[in-house]
Every structure is written in structure tokens, then in C-alpha cells.
Amino acid sequence: MHEDDRDMKIVGSEGSASPDTIAQEHKIQKDNGNLEKAKKLGNTMAKEVMAWADVSECEPQQLLNEQILYIFACTVAFDNFTPSRMTAVTALSAFYDRLKEYSADFYNTISCSPAFSFYYLCLRNRNDLGRCVGETFAMLCDNSEDERLAKKGRELYAQFLSSAQGISRRLEFN
């Protein structure tokens, strides 16, 4: 593999990767340490999500909405700040496994939440993703007209992405 091809996504002729291609990609990512780094990223971000309860100064329902926003930002970050789809999925898997370890009740609550569907709709609006995320946050807080909440949602999303990006950089993916 050429040095410039490290970030290429390998796809089979039918649009899905063959088992051999997946095995090769897994070996490459494992051998260069990226899978272990992805697990660390997922674990660290899960720890931050759970620690948010200690630093947020809001009502329990608002806290849950902030944590759900944080989780959404993490899923976006894993796709954006890891070198391949395989490392993104590895980080996401470690992330959810760690959340389950921290609190099965919290994990079950977020798993049943329709909030993620609303946030994922924002991904279609890449031109103004921050605005859409902020407005969605305000809506999920039951006050879609509150510009202050929308602004808070935009700021939290940017803060959460920035945190994930910094951690990813420190892990120095190959």
C-alpha cells in the first residue's frame, strides 16, 4: 500500500467490502496501533460524557439532553477524527460498551431516546450543521423558540467536538 493510500476506503465491486478486504484492513489498523487508539478514544469520550453530570449545573432532564448531545457529537467525532471507518466503528463500540459499564440504566435511557434521529437529520444539512444541532437541542429541551437554548446547543456541540478532536490528536493515529 502506498503511503498516500492510508486513508482510502476499500470497497468491493458490489459496494461492500469483501471478507478478505475487511481482514486486511483489520490487520493494518491493528498492526499500526490504530484499533487500540480508537478504543482509548471511545473509552475516554464515554468517561467525559458520564463526568458531564458532575460539571453541568442544570436540571436532570436538561442534563440528559446535554449528555445526548455529547453522545451525538462523539459519534460525529469518531467519523471525522479517526483514520478509517473501521477505527470509527471500533471507537463507537468501545464508547457504548463503556457507557453500559458506567450505568446500564443510563445506557438503556439513551438507547430508547428518539433524540438521535433528530440530530442525525441535521447531518443532511452540513452547510449549517451547528445551527441545526442548536435548534434541535432547544426543541428537545421543549423550548424550540428559545434562541438562548439554541445557542447553548451550538456551543456545547462545538465544545464536545473540539474535546474529541484534541483527544484524537493526542492519540496520534497513523
C-alpha positions as CSV (number, residue, x, y, z in Angstrom):
1,M,0.0,0.0,0.0
2,H,1.3,3.4,-0.9
3,E,1.9,5.9,1.8
4,D,-0.8,8.2,0.2
5,D,-3.4,5.4,0.3
6,R,-3.6,5.1,4.1
7,D,-6.9,7.0,4.3
8,M,-8.5,5.3,1.3
9,K,-11.8,3.4,2.0
10,I,-11.6,0.0,0.4
11,V,-14.8,-1.1,-1.2
12,G,-15.5,-4.3,-3.2
13,S,-17.1,-4.4,-6.6
14,E,-20.6,-4.7,-5.2
15,G,-20.2,-1.6,-3.0
16,S,-19.4,-3.6,0.2
17,A,-16.1,-4.8,1.4
18,S,-15.2,-8.4,0.9
19,P,-14.2,-10.5,3.9
20,D,-10.6,-10.6,2.7
21,T,-10.5,-6.8,2.3
22,I,-12.0,-6.4,5.8
23,A,-9.5,-8.8,7.3
24,Q,-6.6,-6.9,5.5
25,E,-7.9,-3.6,6.8
26,H,-8.3,-5.0,10.3
27,K,-4.7,-6.3,10.3
28,I,-3.4,-3.0,9.0
29,Q,-5.3,-1.0,11.6
30,K,-4.3,-3.4,14.4
31,D,-0.7,-3.6,13.4
32,N,-0.2,0.2,13.3
33,G,-1.9,0.6,16.7
34,N,-5.0,2.5,15.4
35,L,-7.5,0.0,16.8
36,E,-6.1,0.3,20.3
37,K,-6.0,4.1,19.9
38,A,-9.7,4.0,18.7
39,K,-10.7,2.0,21.8
40,K,-8.9,4.6,24.0
41,L,-10.7,7.4,22.3
42,G,-14.1,5.7,22.8
43,N,-13.4,4.9,26.4
44,T,-12.1,8.4,27.1
45,M,-15.1,10.1,25.5
46,A,-17.5,7.8,27.4
47,K,-15.8,8.9,30.6
48,E,-16.3,12.5,29.6
49,V,-20.0,12.0,28.9
50,M,-20.5,10.5,32.3
51,A,-18.4,13.1,34.0
52,W,-20.6,15.8,32.4
53,A,-23.1,15.1,35.1
54,D,-20.7,16.5,37.7
55,V,-19.9,19.7,35.8
56,S,-23.3,20.6,34.4
57,E,-25.4,22.9,36.5
58,C,-28.8,22.1,35.2
59,E,-32.0,20.2,35.9
60,P,-31.9,16.4,35.4
61,Q,-33.9,16.5,32.1
62,Q,-31.6,19.2,30.7
63,L,-28.6,17.3,31.8
64,L,-29.8,14.2,29.9
65,N,-30.4,16.4,26.8
66,E,-26.8,17.7,27.2
67,Q,-25.4,14.2,27.5
68,I,-27.4,13.0,24.5
69,L,-25.9,16.0,22.5
70,Y,-22.5,15.0,23.8
71,I,-23.0,11.4,22.6
72,F,-24.2,12.6,19.2
73,A,-21.0,14.8,18.9
74,C,-18.9,11.8,19.8
75,T,-20.4,9.7,17.0
76,V,-19.7,12.6,14.6
77,A,-16.2,12.9,16.0
78,F,-15.3,9.3,15.6
79,D,-16.2,9.5,11.9
80,N,-14.3,12.8,11.5
81,F,-11.2,12.3,13.7
82,T,-10.2,8.7,13.2
83,P,-8.4,7.5,10.0
84,S,-10.9,4.9,8.7
85,R,-14.4,3.6,9.0
86,M,-13.0,0.6,10.9
87,T,-11.4,2.8,13.6
88,A,-14.6,4.9,13.8
89,V,-16.7,1.8,14.4
90,T,-14.1,0.5,16.9
91,A,-14.2,3.8,18.9
92,L,-18.0,3.8,18.8
93,S,-18.2,0.2,20.1
94,A,-15.8,0.9,22.9
95,F,-17.7,4.1,23.7
96,Y,-21.1,2.3,24.1
97,D,-19.5,-0.6,25.9
98,R,-18.0,1.8,28.5
99,L,-21.3,3.7,28.8
100,K,-23.0,0.4,29.6
101,E,-20.3,-0.4,32.3
102,Y,-20.8,3.1,33.9
103,S,-24.5,2.8,34.0
104,A,-26.8,0.3,32.4
105,D,-29.8,2.5,33.3
106,F,-28.3,5.5,31.5
107,Y,-27.4,3.3,28.5
108,N,-30.9,2.0,28.3
109,T,-32.4,5.5,28.6
110,I,-30.3,6.9,25.8
111,S,-30.8,3.8,23.7
112,C,-34.6,4.4,23.8
113,S,-34.3,8.1,23.1
114,P,-35.6,9.4,19.7
115,A,-33.3,12.4,20.1
116,F,-30.6,10.9,18.0
117,S,-32.9,10.6,15.0
118,F,-33.4,14.4,15.1
119,Y,-29.7,15.1,15.4
120,Y,-28.9,12.7,12.6
121,L,-31.3,14.6,10.4
122,C,-29.0,17.6,10.9
123,L,-26.2,15.8,9.2
124,R,-28.0,16.2,5.9
125,N,-27.7,20.0,6.5
126,R,-23.9,20.1,6.5
127,N,-23.8,23.8,5.4
128,D,-25.3,24.9,8.7
129,L,-24.9,21.8,11.0
130,G,-24.2,23.8,14.1
131,R,-27.4,25.9,13.7
132,C,-29.5,22.7,13.1
133,V,-27.9,21.0,16.1
134,G,-28.6,24.0,18.3
135,E,-32.2,24.3,17.2
136,T,-32.7,20.6,17.7
137,F,-31.2,20.8,21.2
138,A,-33.7,23.6,22.0
139,M,-36.6,21.6,20.6
140,L,-35.6,18.5,22.7
141,C,-35.5,20.8,25.7
142,D,-39.2,21.6,25.0
143,N,-38.5,25.2,24.0
144,S,-37.8,25.4,20.3
145,E,-38.3,29.1,20.3
146,D,-35.6,29.8,22.9
147,E,-32.7,31.3,21.0
148,R,-30.6,31.1,24.2
149,L,-31.0,27.3,24.3
150,A,-30.3,27.0,20.6
151,K,-27.1,29.0,21.1
152,K,-26.2,26.8,24.1
153,G,-26.7,23.7,22.0
154,R,-24.5,25.1,19.2
155,E,-21.8,26.0,21.7
156,L,-21.9,22.6,23.5
157,Y,-21.8,20.8,20.2
158,A,-18.7,22.8,19.2
159,Q,-17.1,22.2,22.6
160,F,-17.7,18.5,22.6
161,L,-16.3,18.1,19.1
162,S,-13.3,20.2,20.0
163,S,-12.7,18.0,23.0
164,A,-12.9,14.8,20.9
165,Q,-10.6,16.3,18.3
166,G,-8.0,17.2,20.9
167,I,-8.0,13.7,22.4
168,S,-7.8,12.2,18.9
169,R,-4.8,14.4,18.0
170,R,-3.0,13.4,21.3
171,L,-3.5,9.7,20.4
172,E,-1.6,10.3,17.2
173,F,-3.5,8.0,14.8
174,N,-1.3,6.6,12.0
